[in-house]
Amino acid sequence: MQTSVRLFRLLSLLLGRRDWSGADLAGRLGVTTRTVRNDVERLRTLGYQVRSTTGTAGGYRLVAGAALPPLLLDDDEAVAVAVGLRAAAAGTVTGIEETSLRALAKLEQMLPARLRRRVDGLRAATISVTAGGPTVDADVLTTIAGAARDHEILRFDYVNHDGQSTIRRVEPHRVVYTGRRWYLVAWDTDRGDWRTFRADRIRPRLPTGPRFPPREPPEGGAVRHVVRGAGSQAWRYPATVRLAAPHAAMAERLPPAAGLLEPDGDGGCLFHTGGDSLHDLAGFLGSLDVPFTVLDPPELRAHLRTLATRYEQAATAPTAPLTP
């Protein structure tokens, strides 16, 4: 076997499992353990950090280094990365659009024809609906996510929906993306309760820390907490309606970003949603094409009565010709 081919096989094995013994690698590659040691040294010269230990429990492990060496991706992984980069180039994270396009150009240049056709097919068949909402700084997002991953206290300036700025101290739990906005679910240490924060309104105060023991997540998990709580923050007019349709059927039709669905007896469900205007909210609910009852707010019921009168008048045949 050629040395270059064997190096790629060795790298692929090291990427696929955390720890390998020299004998296992030698058996997989059909070479001696001495050849494995030599090939590991060649990988190190190429920038791969391969840690080796001796003894009965010794072996090899590929670890992260100071620089990013070339990566090996299988077909599905390469397609997934290409699609993800294309989505990021038109996404809601500020500052990575141009970087994503550069990375995508490099990747697509190296893709075999069969994979390039798969990526082009997905691109041609997909239509993106831009969120149109505020974008999040990439550094802010990575800081929040890193603090959540490492269980480190996060302090930040936060601007609420009324424009007031406060300093918050939280135990970050998860970052949730609804397709419209990014949210941080965190335990607010000053208020002693779970809170949802819009990531675009967060300005971290560095450094993060100290570390904290993870808590049990909020009831229903982070996504449910965001969808339930985001209505009062993301929408000017939050609403709760009862849909006369099975929960399972509506769950298939409505994306998570539209609101929170809850079963409510046989053949019905509660829908917690909202809109930036009563007119848009009424139009959205009407577009669902199922009977519904507004439980809250009263302003929405009043607006629907106004629309009902308007539509009834529009549906009545005129007794005289309409004049411009």
Secondary structure, 3 states (H helix, E strand, C coil): CCHHHHHHHHHHHHHHCCCECHHHHHHHHCCCHHHHHHHHHHHHHCCCEEEEECCCCCEEEEECCCCCCCCCCCHHHHHHHHHHHHHHHCCCEECCHHHHHHHHHHHHHHCCHHHHHHHHHHHHHCCCCCCCCCCEEHHHHHHHHHHHHHCECEEEEEECCCCCEEEEEEEEEEEEECCCCEEEEEEECCCCEEEEEEHHHEEEECCCCCECCCCCCCCCHHHHHHHHHHHHHHCCEEEEEEECCCHHHHHHHCCHHHCEEEECCCCCEEEEEEECCHHHHHHHHHHCCCCEEEEECHHHHHHHHHHHHHHHHHHCCCCCCCCC
